[in-house]
Every structure is written in structure tokens, then in C-alpha cells.
Amino acid sequence: MNLRAFDESIEARRRALELTPGGVHSNVRLSAPNITFARGKGAWLWDVDGNDYVDYLLGQGPNFFGHAPDVLNRSVADAMSRGSVFGSQNVYENPAGEAFLDTVRWADQVRFGSSGTEVVQVALRLARALTGRDKFIRFEGHYHGWLDNVLVKTVNGIPSPASKGQVESHLTDSLMLRFNDLEAVETALAHRHTEVAAVILEPVMCNIGAIPPRPGYLEGVRELCTRYGVVLIFDEVVTGFRLAAGGAAERFGVVPDLATFGKAMAGGWPVAALAGTADLMESLGTGAVNHSGTFNASVGACAAVSASLAALRDDPPYARIEAHGHALMRGLRELGRRHGVPLRVQGLPMAFHVSFGDPEPVTNYEDLQMLDLDRYHRFAAELANQGVWVAGRGVWYVSTTHAEPELEAVLERVDGALEQLVRQEGHRA
């Protein structure tokens, strides 16, 4: 039985609805449980009622080092005591840039921005400037931000605006293909490469589904882009620094021309980056391609990047994360079997997807839609009641601070949530 109280969260929700549309400041949160958090530390959160939660959402991924990591907080606080934005360069930029490039290794230069949505647009603009072409290839289910030319919903393979107020004609800039279908990329480029400036993709479809590339797929896309003079852009906003120190490029051994980063690179601080080869990036330096922003490379952002990447260098966490993630995935599957429900787990140990449905591997967005996603969303709400904080769309993130106590806590609480789910569904039946 769940004995948690949520009186303060209910009151905070009531006030929030008076102050802001929907009571939230990001539409992603509209369908989430109405819980107001007071603080976080490590892999744990506490709400305003004092309830604790083992956290596998991690702020939608950025808190790679857990909440309020001491080393990052000290570094940022020290830097911010000297100021935040000067309208010129600051002494924290070069160390952050050096740390970034030394960690990523394949890129020649980096430009810091404020959000993943922003740097995706810079990448597309650079690709158009270099090639003189207008269109780009993208893939069903991949997320590249919320602006008109990239926000999309796909029904029966047909892309359309995902929001009222979107300019539908902006979607004609892109060609939508199915992920993990190399033949589709080859056909599209063979017939339309003179129109295509870039191919942009999440190297692992991580934002939803946690769908990895099939063996040889990324290599094939790389070869096709080289053959047809098309810029290959990896959207590593989610995968960067999470899959490996060098991101998906390191993990899969495939090097893009440009890549966008965010989330894990600064331990929860709002900062993003565009990295690439010198011949592509130089157009930003000459002013031929515009990328502006008052808060780009702010003091706090650069200090956070330097501290985060130093932590990855000094104490590489990836073996620990993989071990925890694998143990958690095994434990979740076993709980599903114990309760007689088709709980399925797919993905990489540092970012995986949980859902209900056929246990066969999912390889693209169309397959993902065949799962019982509504049932999982109900399950995620019950997980919150039991003290597990996860995304309603099914993605689970593992941080450097998740360890044995968190594993024991989450499996016990998932067990309780599954028991409640089965009981509730039995009553409805």
C-alpha cells in the first residue's frame, strides 16, 4: 500500500496553474505526474512533501553526474563569483574548448551555445552554406528540437506539423526516412543528392525508444554522405558523453562532419555545443554564417563544461555505469516475468527503453508504435507513486552516482508498482 502524501505538491500545482499555462514551463511536462521537487542529491530526489524518489530521469538526461555534484558546484560557484556574462570573451572559454576537443577527439573546433535546439539549426545552416543545397534527410522518431523545420509527428509514414501554429511548408525542407534502413538512404541520395545538404540523425534513437543502429548502418550512411558530398550530422545532444567519452562517434567508430551536443556534457548546466571539422566551422569565424547568442559560452557554462569533462577524464565512469545498467535491465525483465506481464527492456545500459509488448527487438519508429505505450505511461505514473522517477515515454537514464543501494531500492519499488498495476487492471477487467 502506498502511504505517501502529496498535499504540498497539490497546492503548488494549484498555484502554478494560476501563474503559467498548464502549470508548467515546458510542454514535455504537461503529461508528467504533478509533483513539485524541493531538492536532489546524487541519484535521489525529494519533493516538497518530503517523499523520496530514486531518479532514472535525471532531468531528461543532463544530470549525468547525479544531482548537485560537489565538484561541479564548487567550480561553477567560484567562476560565477567573478561575473557571468561580459559581452566579450572570458577566461573560462579556452579551457572549456580544450577539454571538449580533447575528450571528443575527432573534431577540430567547437562553438558553445545555449540549447540543443539552437545548435541543430546552426549545423543545418552550415551544411547549406557549404553545399549550396537546401534540403536535409532526417528519420522517423528522431528528435532535433521544437522549431518549425524539425518538430514533426509521423502517422503511417507521413510527416506533418506536431503543433498548431507551425508553418507546414517548413517541413518541406526535409525528406523523412525510416531509421536503420540503409537502402532507403541510398535510394534517396541517388535520386536527390543535388538537393540534399545534410543527413542528420541520432546515432542511437535515444530520445524515444533507445533504438541502436543495426551493424553497419552508421558506416553505410557515412560512406553514402562522402560519396554524394553531403554533410553528415550526428545529433549527440542525448548520446554525447553518455555512451562514451567521445560519444557515439567513439562507441561505434563512425566520424561525422558535424555533431551537436548538450545534456551530459555539463552535468546539468544549460549549455550546448556544435563541433566539426575546420573547413565546415570556419564560416562561423568569418561571419559568413551567423550564429549569435548573448549567453553563449557564459562563465558558468564554460566552468561547468570544464569541471564535467575533467571528472570524466580523472575517474572514467563508463564501466560502473554499464555494470549498473545491465543489472537493472536484468532485474526489470525478471520482475516482469514474476508478475506475468510483457515488460520489455531494450537499449544500452546507460540509456534504455522500458515498455510493454512483444519482446522482439524494435529497430525503427514504426515498430515502436506497435508497443503498448499507453500502458507504460500508466505504469510510469504508478512508479512515481512508489518513489521511482522516470519518463512517461519509457527512456531510463543511468548516472555515475547510481550504485547498489539505488539498484535495491528501484527493484523493490518497481515490484510494488507492478503489483499495483496488475491489481488495478484486474479490477477494471
C-alpha positions in Angstrom: 0.0 0.0 0.0 1.3 3.5 -0.9 1.2 5.8 2.1 2.8 8.8 0.5 1.2 12.2 1.0 1.2 14.9 -1.8 -0.6 17.8 -0.1 2.2 20.4 -0.8 2.6 19.2 -4.4 -1.2 19.6 -4.9 -1.1 23.1 -3.5 2.0 24.0 -5.6 0.2 22.7 -8.7 -2.9 24.8 -8.0 -0.8 27.9 -7.7 1.2 27.0 -10.8 -2.0 26.7 -12.9 -2.8 30.3 -12.0 0.7 31.6 -13.0 1.6 29.8 -16.1 -0.1 27.9 -19.0 -0.8 24.3 -18.0 1.2 24.9 -14.8 4.5 24.0 -16.4 7.2 25.8 -18.3 7.9 23.1 -20.9 5.2 21.2 -22.7 7.2 18.0 -22.2 6.0 18.2 -18.5 2.3 18.5 -19.3 1.7 14.8 -19.1 4.1 14.1 -16.2 2.9 13.4 -12.6 2.1 16.7 -10.8 5.0 16.6 -8.3 7.0 19.6 -7.2 10.6 18.8 -6.2 12.4 20.6 -3.5 15.9 19.2 -3.9 18.1 16.5 -5.4 21.4 14.9 -4.5 23.2 12.1 -6.3 20.6 9.7 -7.8 17.8 10.8 -5.4 15.1 13.5 -5.5 12.9 14.8 -2.7 9.5 16.5 -3.3 8.0 19.3 -1.3 6.1 16.8 0.9 9.4 15.0 1.9 8.8 11.9 -0.3 12.0 10.5 -1.8 12.5 9.1 -5.3 15.2 7.1 -6.9 15.8 9.0 -10.1 16.3 7.5 -13.6 15.0 10.5 -15.5 18.0 12.7 -14.5 16.3 15.9 -15.7 15.7 14.3 -19.1 19.3 13.2 -19.2 21.6 16.1 -18.3 22.4 15.0 -14.7 25.0 12.5 -15.8 26.9 13.0 -12.5 23.7 13.0 -10.4 22.1 15.9 -8.8 24.2 18.7 -7.2 27.6 17.2 -7.8 30.0 18.8 -5.4 33.0 19.2 -7.8 30.9 20.9 -10.4 29.0 23.1 -8.0 32.3 24.3 -6.5 33.8 25.1 -9.9 30.7 27.0 -11.1 30.2 28.9 -7.9 33.8 30.0 -7.9 33.6 31.1 -11.5 30.3 32.9 -11.1 31.6 34.9 -8.1 33.6 36.8 -10.8 30.6 37.5 -13.0 28.6 35.7 -15.6 28.3 37.5 -19.0 30.7 40.2 -20.2 29.7 40.8 -23.8 33.1 39.6 -24.8 35.4 36.6 -24.3 36.1 35.3 -20.8 39.0 33.3 -19.4 36.9 30.1 -19.0 36.2 29.7 -22.7 39.6 28.3 -23.9 39.9 25.7 -21.1 36.4 24.5 -21.8 37.1 24.3 -25.5 40.3 22.4 -25.0 38.7 20.0 -22.6 35.8 19.4 -25.1 38.0 18.8 -28.1 40.5 16.6 -26.1 37.6 14.5 -25.0 35.7 14.2 -28.3 39.0 13.9 -30.2 37.6 13.7 -33.8 36.5 17.4 -34.1 38.8 20.4 -34.9 36.7 23.2 -33.4 33.8 23.8 -31.1 31.2 26.6 -30.7 29.2 26.7 -27.5 25.5 27.7 -27.5 22.6 27.6 -25.1 20.4 24.7 -26.2 20.4 21.6 -28.4 17.6 23.1 -30.5 19.8 26.1 -31.2 22.9 24.2 -32.3 21.0 21.9 -34.5 19.9 24.9 -36.5 23.5 26.2 -36.7 24.6 22.8 -38.0 21.9 22.8 -40.8 22.8 26.3 -41.7 26.5 25.4 -42.0 25.7 22.4 -44.2 23.6 24.5 -46.5 26.3 27.2 -46.7 29.0 24.6 -47.7 26.9 22.7 -50.2 24.7 25.3 -51.7 21.8 22.9 -51.3 18.6 23.4 -49.3 17.2 20.1 -48.1 18.2 17.6 -45.4 17.4 14.0 -44.7 16.0 13.0 -41.3 14.5 9.9 -39.7 11.2 9.0 -38.2 11.1 9.3 -34.4 14.4 11.3 -34.1 14.2 14.5 -32.2 16.1 17.6 -33.2 14.3 20.3 -31.2 11.0 22.1 -31.3 11.4 24.7 -34.1 9.1 24.6 -37.2 11.5 22.9 -39.6 12.3 19.9 -37.2 9.3 19.4 -35.0 7.2 16.7 -36.6 4.7 13.9 -36.0 4.6 10.9 -38.3 1.4 8.9 -39.0 1.6 6.0 -41.4 5.0 7.3 -42.6 3.6 10.7 -43.5 5.2 13.7 -41.6 3.0 16.6 -40.5 3.3 19.5 -38.0 3.2 18.4 -34.4 1.9 21.7 -33.1 -0.8 24.3 -34.0 0.9 27.4 -35.3 3.7 25.5 -37.0 4.4 26.6 -40.6 3.7 23.4 -42.5 5.7 24.5 -45.5 8.8 24.5 -43.4 8.7 20.7 -43.2 9.2 20.5 -47.0 12.9 21.3 -46.3 13.4 17.7 -45.1 13.0 14.2 -46.5 11.7 11.8 -43.9 13.1 8.2 -44.0 12.9 5.1 -41.8 15.8 4.7 -39.3 18.0 1.6 -39.8 17.0 1.3 -43.5 20.3 1.9 -45.3 18.7 1.1 -48.7 16.2 4.0 -48.2 19.1 6.4 -47.6 21.0 5.1 -50.7 17.9 5.5 -52.9 17.1 9.0 -51.6 20.7 10.2 -52.2 21.0 8.5 -55.6 17.9 10.4 -56.9 18.1 13.6 -55.0 21.6 14.3 -53.8 21.8 17.5 -55.7 19.1 18.9 -53.4 20.4 17.5 -50.1 22.8 19.4 -47.9 22.9 17.1 -44.9 21.8 13.9 -43.3 21.0 14.4 -39.6 20.3 11.6 -37.2 20.6 10.5 -33.6 23.2 7.8 -33.9 21.2 5.9 -31.3 17.5 6.8 -31.4 17.8 7.7 -27.8 15.1 10.4 -27.1 12.4 7.8 -27.6 12.8 4.0 -28.0 16.6 3.8 -27.2 16.9 2.1 -30.6 20.6 1.3 -31.6 21.8 1.3 -35.1 22.0 -2.0 -36.9 25.5 -3.3 -37.5 27.0 -1.5 -40.5 24.2 1.1 -40.7 26.1 4.2 -39.5 29.1 3.1 -41.6 26.9 2.9 -44.6 25.4 6.3 -44.1 28.9 7.7 -43.6 30.0 6.2 -46.9 27.0 7.5 -48.8 27.4 11.0 -47.5 31.0 11.0 -48.5 30.1 9.7 -52.0 27.5 12.3 -52.6 29.1 15.3 -50.9 26.5 15.5 -48.2 27.3 16.7 -44.7 26.7 14.0 -42.0 25.4 15.5 -38.8 25.2 13.4 -35.6 22.7 14.8 -33.1 24.5 13.8 -29.9 22.6 16.0 -27.6 21.5 12.8 -25.7 24.2 10.4 -26.6 27.2 12.7 -26.3 29.5 11.9 -23.4 26.9 9.3 -22.2 27.6 6.4 -24.5 31.4 7.0 -24.2 33.7 9.9 -23.5 33.7 10.5 -27.2 30.0 9.9 -27.6 28.5 7.7 -30.3 31.3 8.5 -32.7 33.7 6.8 -30.3 31.4 3.9 -29.4 30.6 3.0 -33.0 33.8 4.2 -34.7 32.0 6.4 -37.2 33.0 10.0 -37.5 30.5 12.7 -38.7 31.3 16.0 -40.3 29.4 18.0 -37.6 27.8 17.0 -34.3 25.6 18.7 -31.8 25.9 18.2 -28.0 24.2 19.1 -24.8 22.8 17.4 -21.6 25.5 15.2 -20.2 28.4 17.5 -21.2 27.9 19.9 -18.4 26.4 17.9 -15.6 23.0 19.7 -15.6 24.1 23.2 -16.5 22.2 24.6 -19.6 24.8 24.6 -22.3 25.1 23.1 -25.8 27.9 22.7 -28.4 28.4 22.4 -32.1 31.6 20.6 -33.1 33.1 19.8 -36.5 35.9 19.9 -39.0 37.7 23.1 -39.6 36.6 23.5 -43.2 33.0 23.5 -42.1 33.3 25.5 -38.9 35.4 28.3 -40.4 32.3 30.0 -42.0 31.2 30.9 -38.4 34.5 32.6 -37.8 34.4 34.7 -40.9 30.8 35.8 -40.2 29.6 34.3 -43.5 27.3 32.1 -41.4 25.6 33.7 -38.5 25.4 32.2 -35.0 24.7 34.6 -32.2 23.7 34.4 -28.6 24.0 36.6 -25.5 24.6 33.7 -23.2 26.8 31.6 -25.5 30.0 30.5 -23.6 28.9 32.2 -20.4 31.2 32.0 -17.5 29.0 29.4 -15.6 28.5 27.3 -18.7 32.2 27.1 -19.5 33.2 26.3 -15.9 30.6 23.5 -15.9 31.9 22.0 -19.1 35.5 22.1 -17.8 34.6 20.5 -14.5 32.4 17.8 -16.0 34.9 16.7 -18.6 37.7 16.8 -16.0 35.6 14.4 -14.0 35.2 12.0 -16.9 39.0 12.2 -17.5 40.1 11.7 -13.9 37.6 9.0 -13.0 36.1 7.3 -16.1 32.7 6.1 -15.0 31.6 4.0 -18.0 32.4 0.6 -16.7 30.4 1.3 -13.5 27.5 2.7 -15.5 27.4 -0.3 -17.8 27.5 -2.7 -14.9 24.7 -0.9 -13.1 22.6 -0.6 -16.3 23.0 -4.2 -17.2 22.0 -5.3 -13.6 19.0 -3.0 -13.7 17.8 -4.2 -17.1 18.1 -7.9 -16.0 16.2 -7.1 -12.8 13.4 -5.3 -14.6 13.0 -8.2 -17.0 12.8 -10.7 -14.1 10.2 -8.6 -12.3 8.1 -8.6 -15.5 8.3 -12.4 -15.7 7.5 -12.8 -12.0 4.3 -10.7 -12.4 3.3 -12.3 -15.7 3.4 -9.0 -17.7 5.1 -8.4 -21.0 7.6 -5.9 -19.6 10.3 -5.4 -22.3 13.7 -3.6 -21.9 15.8 -2.6 -24.9 18.8 -0.4 -25.4 22.2 0.4 -24.0 22.9 0.1 -20.2 23.4 3.9 -19.9 20.2 4.7 -21.7 17.5 2.1 -22.3 13.8 1.9 -23.0 11.1 0.1 -21.0 7.7 -0.7 -22.4 5.0 -3.4 -22.7 4.7 -5.6 -25.7 6.3 -8.1 -28.0 9.9 -9.0 -26.8 11.3 -8.9 -30.3 13.8 -6.1 -30.8 12.5 -2.8 -32.1 14.5 -1.3 -34.9 12.5 1.8 -36.0 9.8 4.2 -35.1 7.0 2.2 -36.8 7.9 -0.9 -34.7 7.9 1.3 -31.6 4.3 2.3 -32.2 3.2 -1.3 -32.1 4.0 -1.5 -28.4 1.5 -0.7 -25.6 2.9 2.8 -24.9 -0.3 3.9 -23.1 0.0 1.1 -20.6 3.6 2.1 -19.9 2.5 5.7 -19.3 0.1 4.5 -16.7 2.9 2.4 -15.2 5.2 5.4 -15.0 2.6 7.3 -13.0 2.4 4.3 -10.6 6.2 4.3 -10.4 6.1 7.9 -9.3 3.6 6.9 -6.6 6.1 4.2 -5.4 9.1 6.6 -5.5 10.7 6.0 -8.9 11.1 9.0 -11.1 11.2 8.1 -14.9 10.0 9.5 -18.2 6.5 8.6 -19.3 7.8 7.8 -22.8 9.9 4.9 -21.5 13.5 6.1 -21.5 15.6 5.4 -18.4 19.0 7.1 -17.9 21.8 5.9 -15.6 24.2 8.3 -13.9 27.6 8.0 -12.4 26.0 8.0 -8.9 23.7 5.0 -9.3 25.0 2.1 -7.3 23.9 -0.9 -5.3 21.6 1.0 -2.9 19.8 2.6 -5.8 19.5 -0.8 -7.5 18.0 -2.4 -4.5 15.6 0.5 -3.9 14.4 0.7 -7.5 13.8 -3.0 -8.0 11.8 -3.1 -4.7 9.7 -0.2 -5.8 9.2 -1.4 -9.3 8.0 -4.7 -7.8 5.4 -2.8 -5.8 4.3 -0.7 -8.9 3.8 -3.9 -11.0 1.8 -5.4 -8.2 -0.4 -2.3 -8.2 -0.7 -2.2 -12.0 -1.8 -5.8 -12.2 -4.3 -5.3 -9.4 -5.8 -2.2 -11.0 -6.1 -3.8 -14.4 -7.7 -6.9 -12.8 -10.3 -4.7 -11.2 -11.1 -2.9 -14.5 -11.4 -6.2 -16.3 
